[in-house]
Amino acid sequence: MKRESYSYMNELELYDWDGKRPLIVFDGVCVLCSFFAQWVLARDKEEHFVFATAQSELGRALYNHYNLDPENYETNLVIVDGQLYEKMFAAFCVFNVVGYPWRFISYFKFLPKFLLNFLYERVARNRYVLFGKQDVCLIPTAELNKRLVGQDG
């Protein structure tokens, strides 16, 4: 189901994310996903992005809002200007915002969508086996902690 841009704002009024900055929602126990968040953090010098773990209240609310399984995080979410990006298109969006030289990776978005989704889904389904799983959600660095939104407590 396709949702209107910013449609989540009516449901998510209680969270500390206003939608003005792009949001990356990632699986906080997945080693690969947490590495990606840290990678973006190190390269996002302009601090465009804010972050939320999929396990946070905001993350679960967004997965529910977009009719995604709030317990099985087989896609990361990137929301920019109210628009949801999933799977490889989420990564392409991030590479584009982070800029040169990473922007060039986003040119792969012109490959057939079924192929991109197939590749993404194979890695996503096996990410814990391939890269590992942490026992607890990512313990954020001070830098990441100041850019986390929607955390419990």
JODA-V171869 format. One record per helix or strand of 2 or more residues. SS is the DSSP state (H for helix, E for strand). FROM is the first residue (numbers start at 0). LEN is the number of residues. Records with the same first field share a line. If there is no record, write none. Layout:
SS=FROM-LEN / FROM-LEN
This chain:
H=6-4 / 30-13 / 56-9 / 86-12 / 101-9 / 112-13 / 126-5 / 141-4
E=22-4 / 49-4 / 76-4 / 82-4
